[in-house]
Amino acid sequence: MRAATVEIVEVSARDGLQNEKLIFSTAQKVALIDRMVLAGVRRIEVASFVRADRVPQMADAEAVIAALNLPDDVITIGLVMNKRGLLRALETKVKQIGAVCVASDSFAQRNQGQTSAESVESAADVVRFAKAEGRSAQVTIGAAFGCPFEGLVDPDHVVRMAKQLAQAGPAEIALADTIGVAVPEQVFNLVARVRQEIGATPVRVHLHNTRNTGIANAWAAVQAGAATLDASVGGIGGCPFAPNATGNIGTEDLLYLLHRSDVSTGVDLDRTIETARWLSQEMQRAVPAQLSRVDPFPSREHAA
Amino acid sequence: MRAATVEIVEVSARDGLQNEKLIFSTAQKVALIDRMVLAGVRRIEVASFVRADRVPQMADAEAVIAALNLPDDVITIGLVMNKRGLLRALETKVKQIGAVCVASDSFAQRNQGQTSAESVESAADVVRFAKAEGRSAQVTIGAAFGCPFEGLVDPDHVVRMAKQLAQAGPAEIALADTIGVAVPEQVFNLVARVRQEIGATPVRVHLHNTRNTGIANAWAAVQAGAATLDASVGGIGGCPFAPNATGNIGTEDLLYLLHRSDVSTGVDLDRTIETARWLSQEMQRAVPAQLSRVDPFPSREHAA
């Protein structure tokens, strides 16, 4: 049976912006994070500690984190690709380290200059090191459902990765459909299998809406018992391998799905829609997520 | 268990265009229909017999049907709202009559100037009359999941409508999320209940992607045993009650979902994508469906 509550991790300030051409100022990023925390989000990706020449949008990672002044119960996440990124992150007040490994060799090579197996070792090291330094740490398996270079990814391989990663004691393990190719049955089956194999470690799912299956996959993940879903207000972000594609699943669209399905999130839909509209103005373009363009349903009049 | 095959009814030439401002010529409509039949579609809405002053896009219904020259195994559908529309349709060579009734009084009044109960009577009459004249006939229950004026629609009411309609012997009964508000569990439950109540009569489901739940709802419908799904190439159509919203679920996006999930449709994805690109040019705007903007997955290289 599906859960009565699902946690949302807001990723617009990291994965969302990272794939957008328009560079946001530090102040704009802080405003985006503040708005989503005010909407009710309690875990939020705030930066990625990567090379500025590779990902210019993330050049001010330290400055963004230094500028944040969030309630104590909000967990900020900083993504790191390797030990060098981790050392940078540990110099900041970011509360949770997000390690990353990749399920296919070709993508792992392109993303981190490693094989898939090496990326697992490296991510497990990051988790162990971060925990030894007293930080919370979790890990994401990228391209878990498909690779732009190799096609479908063997679920057995992903399950083995998850088991190996679980031994490092991460706070959670995430399955990422980095390029937005998954379909619901695939998501349901992999989430269910990984949950079975890694026992008590919660599973988070990260989805892109590149082929319009994102919301269907989110629902499949919830049905399979995923504890947490990543989402990006406005559905911003695009896909690094599909220049015209839409981005992460939109937080407001996900909230509509979940709240109408009696799954609570603690995040306010109206405030999220308001942030999507603000973001659309800041980005000077329409956002791909849809709830900010339509009337509420059921409306207050309907409910009365 | 879900079916191994799902039938697609292409509705772009009717529901798709009907909600678009740009008026297509008869020749453009015929070209659209021809392209989707060449892609493999075997049942297709070609026109609606409504008043030209109310729906200008459908003013050439008779001319479109007269101009068609399709293979014998293709079933053309003409939608009718009342006896007057039916009499017009029967003067043409259209193969199947689509009757319509509405699940809420306010929407039925706006759509057809009737109560919901009166619209059921009237649709059942249309089905009986069409069959007596030797035409195939089916019926759609509009606003089956929600009404823009009344909010949520009582599923018990929809089930009662379906049972009453079934007595007229329609070829199928469709449940339409006319304003795009449904969520997957709601679709699954209503499709399953209606199927149970109407016995052998197949269930078709008509979905809009207004709130980004369209593809998730399509998958829920398939899981609940729907035999047929409506879709519109390019996802064109908008929503009459949400001026900025996207339209019907896109045929190409639905094909991606189904084919990747090992559900066959007989419709070719590549040809459908090609038609979406052609349609985008004819409409002079980007279409909302997404498969025409991204690379195939898995690609032919992956499969090799």
Chai-1 contact restraints between the chains, C-beta under 6 A:
chainA,res_idxA,chainB,res_idxB,connection_type,confidence,min_distance_angstrom,max_distance_angstrom,comment,restraint_id
A,G151,B,P298,contact,1.0,0.0,6.0,A-B,restraint_1
A,G151,B,H302,contact,1.0,0.0,6.0,A-B,restraint_2
A,L152,B,P298,contact,1.0,0.0,6.0,A-B,restraint_3
A,V181,B,F297,contact,1.0,0.0,6.0,A-B,restraint_4
A,V183,B,L257,contact,1.0,0.0,6.0,A-B,restraint_5
A,V183,B,R260,contact,1.0,0.0,6.0,A-B,restraint_6
A,V183,B,S261,contact,1.0,0.0,6.0,A-B,restraint_7
A,P184,B,W219,contact,1.0,0.0,6.0,A-B,restraint_8
A,E185,B,S261,contact,1.0,0.0,6.0,A-B,restraint_9
A,T210,B,V294,contact,1.0,0.0,6.0,A-B,restraint_10
A,R211,B,Y256,contact,1.0,0.0,6.0,A-B,restraint_11
A,R211,B,Q290,contact,1.0,0.0,6.0,A-B,restraint_12
A,N212,B,I215,contact,1.0,0.0,6.0,A-B,restraint_13
A,N212,B,D253,contact,1.0,0.0,6.0,A-B,restraint_14
A,N212,B,Q290,contact,1.0,0.0,6.0,A-B,restraint_15
A,T213,B,I215,contact,1.0,0.0,6.0,A-B,restraint_16
A,T213,B,L257,contact,1.0,0.0,6.0,A-B,restraint_17
A,I215,B,N212,contact,1.0,0.0,6.0,A-B,restraint_18
A,I215,B,T213,contact,1.0,0.0,6.0,A-B,restraint_19
A,I215,B,A216,contact,1.0,0.0,6.0,A-B,restraint_20
A,A216,B,I215,contact,1.0,0.0,6.0,A-B,restraint_21
A,A216,B,A216,contact,1.0,0.0,6.0,A-B,restraint_22
A,A216,B,W219,contact,1.0,0.0,6.0,A-B,restraint_23
A,W219,B,P184,contact,1.0,0.0,6.0,A-B,restraint_24
A,W219,B,A216,contact,1.0,0.0,6.0,A-B,restraint_25
A,A242,B,V294,contact,1.0,0.0,6.0,A-B,restraint_26
A,N244,B,R293,contact,1.0,0.0,6.0,A-B,restraint_27
A,A245,B,R293,contact,1.0,0.0,6.0,A-B,restraint_28
A,A245,B,V294,contact,1.0,0.0,6.0,A-B,restraint_29
A,D253,B,N212,contact,1.0,0.0,6.0,A-B,restraint_30
A,Y256,B,R211,contact,1.0,0.0,6.0,A-B,restraint_31
A,L257,B,V183,contact,1.0,0.0,6.0,A-B,restraint_32
A,L257,B,T213,contact,1.0,0.0,6.0,A-B,restraint_33
A,R260,B,V183,contact,1.0,0.0,6.0,A-B,restraint_34
A,S261,B,V183,contact,1.0,0.0,6.0,A-B,restraint_35
A,S261,B,E185,contact,1.0,0.0,6.0,A-B,restraint_36
A,Q290,B,R211,contact,1.0,0.0,6.0,A-B,restraint_37
A,Q290,B,N212,contact,1.0,0.0,6.0,A-B,restraint_38
A,R293,B,N244,contact,1.0,0.0,6.0,A-B,restraint_39
A,V294,B,T210,contact,1.0,0.0,6.0,A-B,restraint_40
A,V294,B,A242,contact,1.0,0.0,6.0,A-B,restraint_41
A,V294,B,A245,contact,1.0,0.0,6.0,A-B,restraint_42
A,F297,B,V181,contact,1.0,0.0,6.0,A-B,restraint_43
A,P298,B,G151,contact,1.0,0.0,6.0,A-B,restraint_44
A,P298,B,L152,contact,1.0,0.0,6.0,A-B,restraint_45
A,H302,B,G151,contact,1.0,0.0,6.0,A-B,restraint_46
